[in-house]
Amino acid sequence: MKIMILGADGYLGWPTAVDLAFKGYNLMLVDNYLKRKLMSKYKKKPLVSSPKLNKKVSLLNKRKCNVDYSNIDCTKFINLNKLVASFKPDAVIHYAELPSAPYSMIGYDESWTTLQNNLQTTLNLIWSIKNLKKSCHIIKLGTMGEYGTPNIDIEEGWINIKHNGRKDKFMYPRQASSLYHTSKIMDTDLLWFYVRMFQMQVTDLMQGPVYGILENEFMEINNLHNTYSYDEIFGTVLNRFIVQATTKQPLTVYGSGNQIRGYINIKDCLKCIELAIKNPPDNGDMNIYNQFTEQFSVNQLAYKIKKALKKIDIDVVITKINNPRKEKEKHYYNAKNNSLMKLGLKPTLLTNDEIIKIAQYVLKYKKNIDKSIINPKTKWV
Ligand SMILES: NC(=O)c1ccc[n+]([C@@H]2O[C@H](COP(=O)([O-])OP(=O)(O)OC[C@H]3O[C@@H](n4cnc5c(N)ncnc54)[C@H](O)[C@@H]3O)[C@@H](O)[C@H]2O)c1
């Protein structure tokens, strides 16, 4: 099967590429290094820097993988269209978006860059596929953050509504709490519109925050792990907490810490991607799956880390700081996540061992940690 991965240099894109390459898929990796450019502009660094795709792809191909790459900007329609026309993918995994909530809330320029990049990459992909190979399956990464924190159970993508004695099925209501998440709502909507218009095949994976490092022999030997960001703009909460814990800084819980979200280990994220590849919807249908395995409050997450790291003699201090975000801190949260389990996902739970493994990885590169980039400077209002 020929698979194109847009955003293949990123936190999820690169491990997805390695995983699928060793499973025998023929891959075209695409990235314009926008994330690297923004990280350097805002003076943020990942825990370990990694080479660009040309070097990484040549190492994969030395292991008899069948991988090519292209440095194109997916917001440039002509370039993406040409690449899709020549590669003719059976499926495209679309990660090529700006995924940072804090970045999107810095100011006007950042909000526009997020909107423009995320919607244009999605629109260009839709039209490239529609023009050239309508049977190609688009797998787009959405986020659980699109749903927000409604006072009712969160269904998987759709909801049946009865109103004045009549009923219909709608996309589940979405109300995000950052401009980034709002851009994801908009591209979900774009895809659904074109599924209805053009009978396309789309899977939208509503993913919760991902944590961890992929354990993989090829990545280990060549020191090519997925990027691990822990700064206030590009890092995700669990990865950031572990860096704080391993450098003897308090874990900074935003606000009361009662905010609940669904989380997923990076290993399971990759399993979900393969399950999506193997289970395309019929033409004209849109599969929407909630892609998380466990839900915790931020406090529960911090206490889990404290408990686990005690076992390797790290004493963790937890502190609460003013919440830089505007979000509900006390709310109902019960999200469904049965669909991917029904397709075969066996969840990797956030056990002490999983936390210790991530901490040991971070400890290996402790000398690279810049403590000054962790605490939040970006405020919502
Ligand atoms: N990481 C998470 O916890 C998480 C959770 C939920 C959803 N997601 C979604 O998964 C996707 C990937 O997330 P990630 O954490 O790997 O992000 P990332 O920023 O690490 O990777 C995205 C990659 O896409 C590239 N890119 C962006 N715009 C591009 C363009 N116009 N042309 C070519 N390349 C472009 C970037 O350079 C980057 O390498 C995003 O869509 C995000 O919304 C991520």
The ligand as a Gaussian input file, in Angstrom:
#p B3LYP/6-31G(d) Opt

LIG

0 1
 N        0.737000      15.574000      19.799000
 C       -0.449000      15.519000      20.374000
 O       -0.568000      15.346000      21.601000
 C       -1.696000      15.642000      19.538000
 C       -2.944000      15.450000      20.152000
 C       -4.104000      15.572000      19.378000
 C       -4.016000      15.845000      18.021000
 N       -2.794000      16.030000      17.455000
 C       -2.752000      16.334000      16.010000
 O       -1.804000      15.511000      15.377000
 C       -1.141000      16.221000      14.326000
 C        0.366000      16.079000      14.485000
 O        0.738000      16.562000      15.787000
 P        2.260000      16.573000      16.236000
 O        2.251000      16.651000      17.728000
 O        3.024000      15.512000      15.543000
 O        2.699000      18.003000      15.674000
 P        4.126000      18.504000      15.159000
 O        4.078000      19.980000      15.117000
 O        5.222000      17.864000      15.917000
 O        4.132000      17.920000      13.666000
 C        3.459000      18.526000      12.599000
 C        4.415000      18.551000      11.434000
 O        3.731000      19.117000      10.305000
 C        4.617000      19.986000       9.624000
 N        3.819000      20.975000       8.904000
 C        2.966000      21.897000       9.424000
 N        2.450000      22.654000       8.454000
 C        2.960000      22.202000       7.293000
 C        2.798000      22.576000       5.940000
 N        2.051000      23.625000       5.601000
 N        3.454000      21.860000       4.977000
 C        4.253000      20.812000       5.317000
 N        4.454000      20.421000       6.601000
 C        3.817000      21.107000       7.567000
 C        5.474000      20.603000      10.730000
 O        6.692000      21.106000      10.244000
 C        5.643000      19.435000      11.690000
 O        6.824000      18.702000      11.437000
 C       -1.658000      17.660000      14.396000
 O       -2.619000      17.842000      13.407000
 C       -2.305000      17.760000      15.762000
 O       -3.396000      18.644000      15.725000
 C       -1.639000      15.934000      18.188000

